[in-house]
Amino acid sequence: MSLANAQRVLYHEGLLRSTGEPLGFNPFAVLERLQSIRQLDRCVVSRVIALLQRHPRMTLGCNISAQSTRLDPHWERVLQQLADDADLARRLVIEITESSAQPSHEKAIEFVHQLRSTGCHVAIDDFGSGFATLTFIQQGQPDLIKIDQGYIRRARQSPLHVKTLKHLIGLCSTLAAHVVVEGIETVEDLAIAQECDAQWVQGFLFARPKALIDGLEEPCVIALR
């Protein structure tokens, strides 16, 4: 959501959730540890693309692990699909998470460039919490950087952390067209984000995850570029 105008939505994020009993552990971390997350990422991306095909006014983002940031036959097919449908490509945001290292710095940069060449948008998710480096961001040139929610949580506790968040937002603004502050849960968090000159914010203060398609087809800013 835009801090300047609550009616402006950058895009919606598609989340993968378990429908059964709580597992008691993070399955994504386990899959990354087992080097098996790429198969899940393929399923998620395919599902999101199918949703975008069925709902031509929807704009969606989805997470993939940094382990998936290398071209293979699956991604070659996805790239061709996006290249053949520019409208679909501009409504898709691929968010690369920081919870695992990239298998290859050079291949990851090529991966990002290939995605963006189709018109698809690329985001760095949870920035500042894991493995993504400034060098990768400078060379990959993502469209968005999403600042990890840990920064807003720490900013609640100390003016020093408020200053840190403000400087981080300023730095990220030089590296990507859009910077999102994650983890906005209270009006106090929102005030901190405003103090830090945030452009875009995300968090439970505005909406919680829900299994709905209705209401997700309003025009989104990132798809209008």
Backbone as a chain_set.jsonl record, in Angstrom:
{"seq": "MSLANAQRVLYHEGLLRSTGEPLGFNPFAVLERLQSIRQLDRCVVSRVIALLQRHPRMTLGCNISAQSTRLDPHWERVLQQLADDADLARRLVIEITESSAQPSHEKAIEFVHQLRSTGCHVAIDDFGSGFATLTFIQQGQPDLIKIDQGYIRRARQSPLHVKTLKHLIGLCSTLAAHVVVEGIETVEDLAIAQECDAQWVQGFLFARPKALIDGLEEPCVIALR", "coords": {"N": [[0.834, -1.188, 0.0], [0.408, 2.279, -0.702], [1.978, 4.872, 1.111], [1.345, 7.493, 0.71], [-1.156, 7.457, -0.448], [-3.773, 5.605, 0.413], [-5.418, 4.21, -1.272], [-3.929, 3.313, -3.328], [-2.508, 0.465, -4.528], [0.329, -1.516, -4.71], [0.837, -4.204, -5.559], [-0.672, -7.477, -5.193], [0.114, -10.196, -2.99], [0.638, -13.596, -3.447], [0.277, -16.288, -1.273], [1.555, -19.339, 0.092], [-0.063, -21.722, 1.961], [-0.579, -24.107, 4.608], [-3.337, -26.341, 4.906], [-4.006, -28.048, 6.884], [-3.398, -29.34, 10.22], [-1.22, -27.346, 12.314], [2.23, -27.597, 11.519], [4.391, -27.369, 13.192], [6.943, -26.747, 12.533], [9.088, -25.041, 10.185], [8.356, -25.687, 6.985], [9.467, -24.784, 4.605], [12.067, -24.018, 5.182], [13.102, -26.519, 5.764], [12.877, -27.795, 3.272], [14.629, -26.21, 1.8], [16.998, -26.836, 3.098], [17.239, -29.47, 2.387], [17.696, -29.19, -0.247], [15.517, -29.253, -1.964], [13.654, -27.386, -2.594], [13.217, -26.25, -5.056], [11.446, -27.72, -6.636], [8.996, -27.245, -5.371], [8.809, -24.47, -5.721], [8.493, -24.344, -8.494], [5.916, -25.404, -8.792], [4.4, -23.47, -7.416], [4.858, -21.093, -8.908], [3.767, -21.877, -11.371], [1.108, -22.206, -10.615], [0.4, -19.577, -9.887], [0.718, -18.242, -12.339], [-1.304, -19.525, -13.775], [-3.535, -18.558, -12.382], [-3.346, -15.828, -13.02], [-3.835, -15.975, -15.74], [-6.504, -16.744, -15.755], [-7.682, -14.621, -14.527], [-7.687, -11.743, -15.807], [-7.325, -9.126, -14.886], [-5.914, -9.139, -12.618], [-3.066, -8.7, -10.461], [-0.263, -10.327, -9.303], [2.144, -11.42, -6.886], [4.699, -13.818, -6.076], [6.638, -15.909, -3.917], [9.943, -17.181, -4.423], [12.62, -19.401, -3.684], [16.059, -18.433, -3.244], [17.578, -20.508, -4.144], [16.358, -21.287, -6.442], [17.147, -19.609, -8.411], [18.298, -19.99, -11.067], [18.584, -20.751, -14.485], [16.692, -23.304, -16.051], [15.139, -26.117, -17.774], [12.414, -25.84, -16.961], [12.201, -23.1, -16.195], [12.931, -21.952, -18.601], [10.708, -22.542, -20.148], [8.796, -21.056, -18.76], [9.803, -18.456, -19.159], [9.486, -18.238, -21.937], [6.718, -18.392, -22.09], [6.006, -16.031, -20.757], [7.243, -14.161, -22.417], [5.682, -14.459, -24.655], [3.306, -13.4, -23.859], [2.82, -10.432, -23.031], [1.103, -8.894, -21.462], [0.377, -10.601, -19.365], [2.918, -11.015, -18.254], [3.611, -8.476, -17.202], [1.964, -8.372, -15.064], [2.921, -10.049, -13.184], [4.902, -10.702, -10.352], [7.948, -11.78, -9.254], [9.214, -12.779, -6.28], [12.235, -12.957, -4.691], [13.508, -14.785, -2.106], [15.544, -14.392, 0.897], [16.461, -16.422, 2.462], [18.179, -18.445, 1.82], [21.313, -19.199, 0.236], [22.305, -18.144, -3.066], [22.816, -20.483, -5.716], [24.665, -19.79, -7.635], [26.272, -16.787, -8.176], [26.599, -15.388, -10.625], [24.833, -16.794, -12.321], [22.447, -16.279, -11.034], [22.145, -13.526, -11.383], [21.904, -13.444, -14.178], [19.509, -14.857, -14.361], [17.667, -13.075, -13.131], [17.86, -10.913, -14.932], [16.883, -12.105, -17.279], [14.229, -12.684, -16.558], [13.237, -10.066, -16.123], [13.491, -9.056, -18.663], [11.304, -9.972, -20.026], [9.27, -8.417, -19.157], [8.223, -9.068, -16.778], [8.18, -8.479, -13.234], [10.677, -8.188, -10.684], [11.388, -8.844, -7.315], [13.303, -8.327, -4.326], [12.964, -10.087, -1.499], [12.387, -9.71, 2.051], [14.687, -8.201, 2.611], [17.873, -7.655, 4.061], [17.877, -9.568, 5.976], [19.146, -11.907, 5.381], [20.862, -13.63, 2.859], [21.165, -12.076, 0.519], [23.167, -9.818, -1.338], [24.555, -6.486, -1.607], [25.982, -6.213, -3.93], [24.84, -8.147, -5.625], [22.266, -7.038, -5.853], [22.839, -4.55, -7.019], [23.857, -5.383, -9.496], [21.885, -7.104, -10.454], [19.609, -5.514, -10.55], [16.803, -5.311, -9.472], [13.22, -4.69, -9.537], [11.907, -4.086, -7.209], [12.543, -3.694, -3.693], [12.032, -5.309, -0.713], [11.962, -4.534, 2.568], [13.02, -6.303, 5.362], [10.821, -7.3, 8.029], [11.955, -7.259, 10.531], [13.345, -4.897, 10.881], [11.454, -2.821, 11.289], [10.375, -3.752, 13.631], [12.531, -3.565, 15.419], [12.847, -0.833, 15.298], [10.738, 0.053, 16.805], [11.712, 0.011, 19.329], [13.903, 1.675, 19.707], [15.367, 4.88, 19.056], [17.737, 4.865, 17.625], [17.498, 2.625, 15.971], [15.391, 3.479, 14.432], [16.644, 5.468, 12.967], [18.458, 3.846, 11.609], [16.708, 2.342, 9.988], [15.669, 4.393, 8.404], [17.944, 5.236, 6.973], [18.448, 2.854, 5.606], [16.191, 2.615, 3.969], [16.634, 4.844, 2.365], [19.023, 4.059, 1.071], [18.14, 1.739, -0.313], [16.333, 2.923, -2.022], [17.926, 4.021, -3.931], [18.611, 1.866, -5.386], [16.454, 0.457, -6.396], [13.258, 0.808, -8.024], [11.006, 0.727, -6.428], [10.434, 0.601, -2.944], [9.56, -1.346, -0.233], [8.354, -1.393, 3.047], [8.156, -3.936, 5.271], [5.989, -5.635, 7.674], [4.252, -3.891, 9.027], [2.209, -3.406, 11.61], [0.794, -1.9, 13.456], [-0.627, 1.379, 14.203], [1.381, 2.877, 15.215], [3.645, 1.699, 14.095], [3.174, 2.473, 11.474], [3.47, 5.223, 11.695], [6.191, 5.361, 12.262], [7.231, 4.389, 9.851], [6.428, 6.457, 8.166], [7.923, 8.548, 9.262], [10.393, 7.684, 8.485], [10.423, 8.13, 5.824], [9.24, 6.249, 4.109], [7.989, 4.727, 1.135], [6.264, 2.687, 0.291], [4.251, 0.309, 2.08], [3.644, -2.699, 3.972], [1.625, -5.068, 5.697], [-0.079, -6.506, 8.625], [-1.685, -4.496, 9.599], [-3.147, -3.472, 7.535], [-4.274, -5.602, 6.076], [-4.99, -9.093, 6.465], [-3.724, -12.361, 5.552], [-5.835, -14.129, 3.302], [-8.059, -16.532, 1.859], [-9.095, -15.63, -0.805], [-10.287, -14.548, -3.981], [-11.9, -12.581, -5.032], [-11.983, -9.06, -5.179], [-9.345, -8.677, -5.694], [-8.774, -7.665, -8.122], [-8.567, -5.009, -8.709], [-6.995, -2.167, -10.313], [-3.46, -2.276, -10.152], [-0.525, -0.589, -9.113], [2.043, -1.401, -10.018], [1.515, -2.869, -12.276], [0.754, -1.03, -14.081], [2.833, 0.207, -15.235]], "CA": [[0.0, 0.0, 0.0], [1.144, 3.532, -0.741], [1.821, 5.722, 2.285], [0.764, 8.764, 0.293], [-2.544, 7.266, -0.865], [-4.152, 4.248, 0.821], [-6.148, 3.558, -2.35], [-2.971, 2.826, -4.32], [-1.931, -0.835, -4.175], [1.426, -1.849, -5.62], [0.382, -5.49, -6.087], [-1.052, -8.433, -4.158], [1.074, -11.292, -2.853], [0.075, -14.925, -3.261], [0.988, -17.018, -0.228], [1.322, -20.779, 0.197], [-0.41, -22.034, 3.34], [-1.066, -25.455, 4.892], [-4.743, -26.355, 5.306], [-4.179, -29.003, 7.978], [-2.912, -28.937, 11.531], [0.114, -26.729, 12.287], [3.293, -28.596, 11.417], [5.339, -27.23, 14.295], [8.254, -26.382, 11.997], [9.017, -24.314, 8.92], [8.635, -26.661, 5.921], [10.281, -24.18, 3.548], [13.462, -24.12, 5.627], [13.494, -27.924, 5.619], [13.053, -28.064, 1.842], [15.873, -25.57, 1.371], [18.114, -27.599, 3.658], [17.322, -30.712, 1.618], [17.901, -28.829, -1.652], [14.335, -29.725, -2.691], [12.692, -26.291, -2.678], [12.983, -25.838, -6.441], [10.235, -28.379, -7.133], [7.852, -26.514, -4.831], [8.762, -23.168, -6.391], [7.931, -24.542, -9.831], [4.462, -25.57, -8.643], [3.819, -22.192, -7.001], [4.887, -20.168, -10.046], [2.793, -22.367, -12.35], [-0.224, -21.915, -10.071], [0.165, -18.133, -9.968], [0.524, -17.915, -13.754], [-2.642, -20.003, -14.135], [-4.487, -17.596, -11.814], [-3.284, -14.601, -13.812], [-4.482, -16.25, -17.026], [-7.949, -16.799, -15.537], [-8.151, -13.329, -14.008], [-6.838, -10.83, -16.585], [-7.119, -7.818, -14.249], [-5.212, -9.392, -11.359], [-1.604, -8.613, -10.397], [0.143, -11.168, -8.175], [3.53, -11.788, -6.654], [4.899, -15.064, -5.336], [8.011, -16.118, -3.46], [10.761, -18.34, -4.768], [13.886, -19.45, -2.964], [17.261, -18.08, -4.008], [18.076, -21.738, -4.769], [15.706, -21.447, -7.745], [17.565, -18.537, -9.321], [19.147, -20.422, -12.18], [17.748, -21.184, -15.592], [16.602, -24.731, -16.339], [14.051, -26.275, -18.74], [11.161, -25.277, -16.442], [12.225, -21.645, -16.29], [12.952, -21.598, -20.02], [9.307, -22.567, -20.591], [8.134, -19.9, -18.145], [10.264, -17.258, -19.861], [8.844, -18.203, -23.249], [5.312, -18.092, -21.832], [5.916, -14.609, -20.429], [7.615, -13.406, -23.615], [4.563, -14.554, -25.593], [2.125, -12.733, -23.287], [3.361, -9.275, -22.311], [0.142, -8.447, -20.451], [0.54, -11.488, -18.212], [4.237, -10.786, -17.655], [3.653, -7.243, -16.417], [1.132, -8.559, -13.872], [3.578, -11.053, -12.344], [6.074, -10.281, -9.577], [8.679, -12.89, -8.645], [9.937, -12.324, -5.094], [13.334, -13.857, -4.336], [13.73, -14.72, -0.664], [16.945, -14.318, 1.335], [16.717, -17.44, 3.484], [19.182, -19.397, 1.343], [22.273, -18.602, -0.694], [22.165, -18.47, -4.481], [23.787, -21.499, -6.143], [25.707, -19.133, -8.434], [26.022, -15.349, -8.268], [26.47, -15.002, -12.029], [23.608, -17.37, -12.874], [21.316, -15.589, -10.414], [22.013, -12.237, -12.066], [21.344, -13.742, -15.5], [18.123, -15.255, -14.123], [16.893, -11.85, -12.905], [17.824, -10.152, -16.179], [16.006, -12.796, -18.22], [12.849, -12.452, -16.119], [12.857, -8.669, -16.343], [13.442, -8.795, -20.105], [9.968, -10.328, -20.505], [8.293, -7.485, -18.596], [7.942, -9.529, -15.416], [8.856, -7.693, -12.199], [11.448, -8.982, -9.724], [11.553, -8.221, -5.999], [14.123, -8.975, -3.311], [12.103, -10.171, -0.316], [13.028, -9.795, 3.379], [16.051, -7.686, 2.487], [18.545, -7.336, 5.311], [17.741, -10.661, 6.945], [19.79, -13.15, 4.971], [22.026, -13.836, 2.005], [21.286, -11.175, -0.634], [24.229, -8.833, -1.171], [24.391, -5.257, -2.376], [26.542, -6.452, -5.263], [23.811, -8.844, -6.397], [21.183, -6.103, -6.143], [23.338, -3.567, -7.979], [24.028, -5.999, -10.81], [20.625, -7.694, -10.89], [18.68, -4.407, -10.782], [15.404, -5.68, -9.269], [12.245, -3.601, -9.563], [11.478, -3.792, -5.844], [13.228, -4.244, -2.527], [11.139, -5.37, 0.445], [12.81, -4.52, 3.758], [12.559, -7.292, 6.337], [10.025, -6.76, 9.129], [12.774, -7.107, 11.729], [13.791, -3.506, 11.019], [10.392, -2.028, 11.91], [10.242, -4.233, 15.012], [13.597, -2.953, 16.222], [12.621, 0.616, 15.34], [9.788, 0.325, 17.892], [12.402, -0.017, 20.615], [15.045, 2.575, 19.847], [15.564, 5.902, 18.022], [18.868, 4.462, 16.791], [16.998, 1.712, 14.944], [14.603, 4.305, 13.509], [17.622, 6.088, 12.074], [18.974, 2.78, 10.741], [15.685, 2.043, 8.988], [15.584, 5.518, 7.467], [19.105, 5.167, 6.081], [18.298, 1.68, 4.744], [15.204, 2.979, 2.944], [17.311, 5.74, 1.432], [19.938, 3.266, 0.257], [17.371, 0.875, -1.214], [15.686, 3.773, -3.023], [18.893, 4.262, -5.011], [18.869, 0.589, -6.055], [15.229, -0.104, -6.974], [12.208, 1.805, -8.244], [10.034, 0.671, -5.334], [10.923, 0.047, -1.682], [8.435, -1.689, 0.634], [8.684, -1.725, 4.434], [7.284, -5.025, 5.71], [5.765, -5.812, 9.104], [3.48, -2.8, 9.631], [1.118, -4.05, 12.342], [0.088, -0.933, 14.299], [-0.538, 2.762, 13.723], [2.706, 3.348, 15.618], [4.556, 1.25, 13.029], [2.915, 3.313, 10.306], [4.072, 6.53, 11.968], [7.642, 5.195, 12.105], [7.496, 4.29, 8.413], [6.294, 7.812, 7.623], [9.086, 9.301, 9.731], [11.568, 7.194, 7.754], [10.231, 8.45, 4.397], [8.872, 5.058, 3.339], [7.1, 4.941, -0.008], [5.268, 1.615, 0.298], [4.236, -0.459, 3.327], [2.896, -3.953, 3.931], [1.511, -5.658, 7.023], [-1.389, -6.882, 9.137], [-2.502, -3.311, 9.861], [-3.987, -3.21, 6.366], [-5.013, -6.82, 5.705], [-4.376, -10.373, 6.804], [-3.874, -13.33, 4.462], [-7.138, -14.777, 3.202], [-8.215, -17.352, 0.656], [-10.099, -14.977, -1.627], [-9.895, -13.97, -5.258], [-12.677, -11.355, -5.201], [-11.366, -7.868, -4.617], [-7.929, -8.607, -6.045], [-8.649, -7.313, -9.533], [-8.464, -3.574, -8.948], [-5.711, -1.831, -10.936], [-2.31, -2.187, -9.255], [0.431, 0.379, -9.643], [3.18, -1.994, -10.725], [1.066, -3.384, -13.57], [0.42, 0.095, -14.949], [4.06, 0.777, -15.782]], "C": [[0.874, 1.245, 0.0], [0.916, 4.321, 0.544], [1.147, 7.039, 1.926], [-0.722, 8.646, -0.029], [-2.944, 5.822, -0.603], [-4.917, 3.499, -0.264], [-5.21, 2.982, -3.41], [-2.311, 1.55, -3.803], [-0.854, -1.168, -5.197], [1.134, -3.164, -6.335], [-0.033, -6.358, -4.91], [-0.056, -9.591, -4.156], [0.339, -12.606, -2.624], [0.923, -15.721, -2.282], [0.607, -18.491, -0.242], [1.089, -21.112, 1.658], [-0.886, -23.479, 3.459], [-2.514, -25.38, 5.358], [-5.0, -27.303, 6.472], [-3.734, -28.447, 9.313], [-1.54, -28.278, 11.402], [1.211, -27.787, 12.333], [4.273, -28.534, 12.58], [6.753, -26.928, 13.842], [8.039, -25.671, 10.669], [9.352, -25.263, 7.77], [9.523, -26.094, 4.82], [11.765, -24.244, 3.903], [13.976, -25.55, 5.468], [13.763, -28.251, 4.149], [14.321, -27.406, 1.302], [17.083, -26.351, 1.863], [18.333, -28.888, 2.869], [17.568, -30.465, 0.127], [16.733, -29.296, -2.526], [13.314, -28.621, -2.935], [12.344, -25.921, -4.119], [11.72, -26.473, -7.019], [8.983, -27.659, -6.641], [7.708, -25.159, -5.523], [8.151, -23.279, -7.783], [6.41, -24.647, -9.767], [3.79, -24.245, -8.312], [3.762, -21.222, -8.175], [3.868, -20.591, -11.103], [1.373, -22.052, -11.909], [-0.551, -20.426, -10.193], [-0.061, -17.708, -11.419], [-0.862, -18.357, -14.218], [-3.721, -19.058, -13.6], [-4.513, -16.306, -12.629], [-3.944, -14.784, -15.177], [-6.0, -16.239, -16.889], [-8.524, -15.461, -15.095], [-7.306, -12.219, -14.637], [-6.651, -9.438, -15.996], [-6.332, -7.947, -12.943], [-3.708, -9.203, -11.527], [-1.15, -9.343, -9.144], [1.656, -11.327, -8.113], [3.594, -13.116, -5.936], [6.376, -15.221, -5.006], [8.654, -17.32, -4.143], [12.05, -18.265, -3.956], [15.027, -18.985, -3.864], [17.869, -19.311, -4.677], [17.484, -21.958, -6.162], [16.191, -20.453, -8.783], [18.632, -18.997, -10.311], [18.24, -20.996, -13.254], [17.84, -22.691, -15.775], [15.435, -24.897, -17.307], [12.711, -25.708, -18.264], [11.138, -23.767, -16.634], [12.306, -21.179, -17.738], [11.526, -21.578, -20.572], [8.544, -21.374, -20.032], [8.518, -18.619, -18.873], [9.611, -17.129, -21.232], [7.371, -17.835, -23.114], [5.119, -16.599, -21.551], [6.251, -13.742, -21.64], [6.48, -13.384, -24.631], [3.328, -13.801, -25.112], [2.588, -11.577, -22.408], [2.416, -8.785, -21.223], [0.249, -9.296, -19.195], [1.854, -11.189, -17.496], [4.242, -9.555, -16.764], [2.785, -7.324, -15.166], [1.709, -9.596, -12.91], [4.799, -10.449, -11.655], [6.696, -11.526, -8.953], [9.511, -12.33, -7.499], [10.995, -13.368, -4.716], [13.634, -13.696, -2.852], [15.218, -14.797, -0.338], [17.355, -15.465, 2.247], [17.743, -18.486, 3.071], [20.109, -18.684, 0.367], [21.95, -19.003, -2.132], [23.188, -19.541, -4.852], [24.938, -20.903, -6.942], [25.349, -17.662, -8.575], [25.764, -14.936, -9.716], [25.173, -15.533, -12.639], [22.37, -16.699, -12.292], [21.076, -14.237, -11.078], [21.413, -12.433, -13.459], [19.862, -14.091, -15.388], [17.237, -14.019, -13.968], [16.766, -11.051, -14.198], [16.876, -10.788, -17.196], [14.54, -12.593, -17.844], [12.405, -11.038, -16.465], [12.751, -8.341, -17.833], [12.08, -9.13, -20.701], [8.917, -9.311, -20.078], [7.842, -7.881, -17.207], [8.742, -8.673, -14.429], [9.553, -8.629, -11.212], [11.621, -8.178, -8.44], [12.55, -9.021, -5.173], [13.328, -8.93, -2.021], [12.938, -10.27, 0.96], [14.461, -9.274, 3.354], [16.616, -7.292, 3.851], [18.495, -8.437, 6.338], [18.571, -11.884, 6.586], [20.953, -12.972, 4.029], [22.19, -12.837, 0.861], [22.327, -10.095, -0.357], [23.923, -7.585, -1.992], [24.931, -5.423, -3.789], [25.519, -7.133, -6.162], [22.691, -7.883, -6.789], [21.625, -5.062, -7.166], [23.413, -4.146, -9.384], [22.724, -6.592, -11.344], [19.563, -6.666, -11.218], [17.212, -4.829, -10.648], [14.502, -4.453, -9.311], [11.875, -3.142, -8.157], [12.451, -4.371, -4.834], [12.256, -4.173, -1.359], [11.995, -5.533, 1.699], [12.206, -5.406, 4.836], [11.875, -6.636, 7.534], [10.814, -6.6, 10.427], [13.207, -5.671, 11.955], [12.724, -2.634, 11.661], [10.198, -2.465, 13.357], [11.307, -3.617, 15.908], [13.411, -1.448, 16.339], [11.607, 0.995, 16.409], [10.507, 0.555, 19.215], [13.423, 1.096, 20.797], [15.115, 3.6, 18.718], [16.736, 5.566, 17.094], [18.41, 3.556, 15.661], [16.067, 2.428, 13.967], [15.533, 4.94, 12.482], [18.199, 5.056, 11.1], [17.992, 2.463, 9.621], [15.597, 3.161, 7.951], [16.745, 5.491, 6.479], [18.985, 3.989, 5.112], [17.293, 1.956, 3.63], [15.839, 3.886, 1.899], [18.256, 5.003, 0.508], [19.179, 2.437, -0.766], [16.706, 1.682, -2.324], [16.625, 4.121, -4.17], [19.113, 3.014, -5.861], [17.656, 0.002, -6.755], [14.165, 0.983, -7.075], [11.223, 1.866, -7.091], [10.678, 0.022, -4.115], [9.724, -0.141, -0.762], [8.961, -2.0, 2.029], [7.674, -2.761, 4.914], [7.064, -4.972, 7.222], [5.015, -4.689, 9.783], [2.228, -3.393, 10.283], [0.278, -3.078, 13.159], [0.2, 0.461, 13.688], [0.801, 3.372, 14.126], [3.761, 2.936, 14.589], [4.412, 2.141, 11.798], [3.553, 4.692, 10.476], [5.592, 6.474, 11.817], [8.008, 5.145, 10.629], [7.406, 5.663, 7.751], [7.495, 8.667, 8.005], [10.338, 8.934, 8.935], [11.455, 7.403, 6.247], [9.963, 7.218, 3.544], [7.889, 5.433, 2.228], [5.936, 3.949, 0.012], [5.392, 0.818, 1.589], [3.36, -1.695, 3.155], [2.789, -4.489, 5.349], [0.079, -5.894, 7.455], [-2.265, -5.68, 9.477], [-3.499, -3.078, 8.732], [-4.828, -4.418, 5.968], [-4.243, -8.041, 6.175], [-4.572, -11.345, 5.644], [-5.252, -13.974, 4.473], [-7.263, -15.48, 1.858], [-9.333, -16.791, -0.205], [-9.491, -14.495, -2.931], [-10.62, -12.646, -5.473], [-11.969, -10.187, -4.527], [-9.906, -7.712, -4.972], [-7.714, -8.15, -7.484], [-8.659, -5.811, -9.782], [-7.102, -3.262, -9.555], [-4.605, -1.681, -9.899], [-1.219, -1.358, -9.92], [1.5, -0.283, -10.492], [2.791, -2.521, -12.099], [0.753, -2.264, -14.557], [1.644, 0.705, -15.601], [4.205, 0.445, -17.262]], "O": [[1.939, 1.272, 0.617], [-0.217, 4.426, 1.015], [0.455, 7.631, 2.754], [-1.466, 9.618, 0.102], [-2.506, 4.915, -1.311], [-5.053, 2.277, -0.187], [-5.649, 2.243, -4.292], [-1.642, 1.559, -2.771], [-1.092, -1.111, -6.403], [1.177, -3.234, -7.563], [0.226, -6.011, -3.758], [0.536, -9.922, -5.184], [-0.484, -12.715, -1.715], [2.14, -15.819, -2.438], [-0.532, -18.844, -0.551], [1.934, -20.826, 2.506], [-1.511, -24.016, 2.544], [-2.885, -24.478, 6.108], [-6.115, -27.347, 6.993], [-3.697, -27.233, 9.514], [-0.778, -28.606, 10.493], [1.128, -28.751, 13.094], [4.911, -29.533, 12.914], [7.668, -26.858, 14.662], [6.946, -25.698, 10.104], [10.519, -25.613, 7.592], [10.256, -26.84, 4.171], [12.611, -24.491, 3.043], [15.127, -25.771, 5.089], [14.754, -28.904, 3.823], [15.007, -27.973, 0.451], [18.068, -26.511, 1.142], [19.465, -29.341, 2.703], [17.64, -31.407, -0.663], [16.926, -29.686, -3.677], [12.22, -28.891, -3.431], [11.288, -25.341, -4.371], [11.006, -25.844, -7.8], [8.025, -27.481, -7.393], [6.599, -24.754, -5.869], [7.383, -22.413, -8.202], [5.703, -24.056, -10.582], [2.735, -23.927, -8.86], [2.728, -20.597, -8.412], [3.179, -19.742, -11.668], [0.531, -21.677, -12.725], [-1.668, -20.066, -10.564], [-0.945, -16.896, -11.692], [-1.52, -17.64, -14.972], [-4.707, -18.789, -14.286], [-5.583, -15.757, -12.897], [-4.544, -13.849, -15.708], [-6.705, -15.784, -17.789], [-9.715, -15.2, -15.27], [-6.306, -11.802, -14.052], [-5.893, -8.64, -16.548], [-6.116, -6.954, -12.248], [-3.144, -9.499, -12.58], [-1.595, -9.022, -8.043], [2.345, -11.362, -9.132], [2.643, -13.502, -5.256], [7.247, -14.728, -5.724], [8.004, -18.332, -4.405], [12.504, -17.18, -3.591], [14.968, -19.126, -5.086], [18.593, -19.185, -5.664], [18.03, -22.716, -6.964], [15.704, -20.449, -9.914], [19.729, -18.442, -10.366], [17.243, -21.652, -12.952], [18.915, -23.28, -15.671], [14.787, -23.905, -17.639], [11.954, -25.158, -19.063], [10.176, -23.217, -17.169], [11.795, -20.108, -18.065], [11.176, -20.705, -21.367], [7.744, -20.754, -20.733], [7.658, -17.791, -19.172], [9.227, -16.032, -21.64], [6.837, -17.067, -23.914], [4.178, -15.984, -22.052], [5.619, -12.71, -21.863], [6.325, -12.418, -25.379], [2.397, -13.588, -25.888], [2.73, -11.724, -21.194], [2.865, -8.313, -20.178], [0.216, -8.77, -18.083], [1.893, -11.119, -16.268], [4.82, -9.585, -15.677], [2.855, -6.448, -14.303], [1.059, -9.974, -11.936], [5.617, -9.778, -12.282], [6.033, -12.245, -8.205], [10.404, -11.509, -7.712], [10.668, -14.525, -4.453], [13.973, -12.605, -2.394], [16.037, -15.203, -1.163], [18.477, -15.481, 2.753], [18.136, -19.324, 3.883], [19.731, -17.689, -0.25], [21.391, -20.072, -2.378], [24.314, -19.512, -4.354], [26.048, -21.434, -6.936], [24.259, -17.324, -9.036], [24.808, -14.212, -9.993], [24.492, -14.823, -13.379], [21.357, -16.564, -12.977], [19.93, -13.85, -11.309], [20.526, -11.685, -13.871], [19.056, -13.672, -16.219], [16.183, -13.924, -14.596], [15.682, -10.564, -14.522], [16.149, -10.082, -17.895], [13.703, -12.356, -18.715], [11.33, -10.835, -17.029], [12.001, -7.444, -18.218], [11.734, -8.626, -21.77], [7.793, -9.335, -20.58], [7.153, -7.116, -16.532], [9.835, -8.202, -14.744], [9.07, -9.728, -10.941], [11.956, -6.994, -8.47], [12.636, -10.243, -5.301], [13.047, -7.85, -1.502], [14.035, -10.829, 0.963], [15.344, -9.839, 4.0], [15.934, -6.684, 4.676], [19.005, -8.28, 7.447], [18.692, -12.805, 7.394], [21.913, -12.265, 4.334], [23.273, -12.761, 0.28], [22.362, -9.525, 0.733], [23.14, -7.621, -2.941], [24.398, -4.842, -4.735], [25.347, -6.75, -7.319], [22.22, -7.909, -7.926], [20.87, -4.729, -8.079], [23.069, -3.471, -10.354], [22.487, -6.582, -12.552], [18.706, -6.907, -12.068], [16.453, -4.717, -11.611], [14.96, -3.323, -9.142], [11.568, -1.971, -7.934], [13.095, -5.391, -5.076], [11.72, -3.109, -1.051], [12.671, -6.547, 1.869], [11.031, -5.276, 5.178], [12.283, -5.57, 7.994], [10.383, -5.879, 11.326], [13.417, -5.261, 13.096], [13.045, -1.789, 12.496], [9.889, -1.641, 14.217], [11.015, -3.197, 17.028], [13.771, -0.85, 17.353], [11.604, 2.133, 16.878], [9.979, 1.211, 20.112], [13.775, 1.429, 21.929], [14.944, 3.245, 17.551], [16.729, 5.936, 15.92], [18.869, 3.69, 14.527], [15.962, 2.032, 12.806], [15.246, 4.947, 11.285], [18.403, 5.348, 9.922], [18.377, 2.33, 8.46], [15.464, 2.896, 6.756], [16.549, 5.7, 5.281], [19.367, 4.096, 3.946], [17.515, 1.575, 2.481], [15.613, 3.722, 0.7], [18.299, 5.274, -0.692], [19.527, 2.429, -1.947], [16.534, 1.188, -3.438], [16.174, 4.476, -5.259], [19.724, 3.084, -6.928], [17.802, -0.862, -7.62], [14.17, 1.949, -6.313], [10.665, 2.925, -6.8], [11.38, -0.982, -4.235], [8.958, 0.797, -0.537], [9.902, -2.778, 2.181], [6.474, -2.49, 4.958], [7.836, -4.355, 7.955], [5.12, -4.534, 10.999], [1.305, -3.826, 9.594], [-0.852, -3.406, 13.521], [1.003, 0.7, 12.786], [1.3, 4.278, 13.459], [4.652, 3.716, 14.252], [5.4, 2.513, 11.165], [4.104, 5.256, 9.53], [6.209, 7.411, 11.311], [8.973, 5.778, 10.2], [8.211, 5.992, 6.88], [8.023, 9.417, 7.183], [11.226, 9.762, 8.737], [12.287, 6.913, 5.482], [10.401, 7.144, 2.396], [7.071, 6.341, 2.379], [4.784, 4.315, -0.218], [6.486, 0.664, 2.132], [2.462, -1.733, 2.313], [3.738, -4.385, 6.125], [-0.863, -5.532, 6.749], [-3.477, -5.834, 9.63], [-4.582, -2.54, 8.962], [-5.98, -4.261, 5.565], [-3.016, -8.027, 6.272], [-5.488, -11.172, 4.84], [-5.772, -14.324, 5.533], [-6.659, -15.08, 0.863], [-10.397, -17.399, -0.324], [-8.33, -14.087, -2.98], [-10.052, -11.702, -6.021], [-11.423, -10.326, -3.433], [-9.281, -6.72, -4.595], [-6.603, -8.235, -8.006], [-8.75, -5.374, -10.93], [-6.148, -4.009, -9.34], [-4.799, -1.025, -8.876], [-1.021, -1.422, -11.133], [1.833, 0.212, -11.568], [3.635, -2.612, -12.991], [0.513, -2.523, -15.736], [1.525, 1.613, -16.424], [5.184, 0.845, -17.892]]}, "num_chains": 1, "name": "protein.A"}
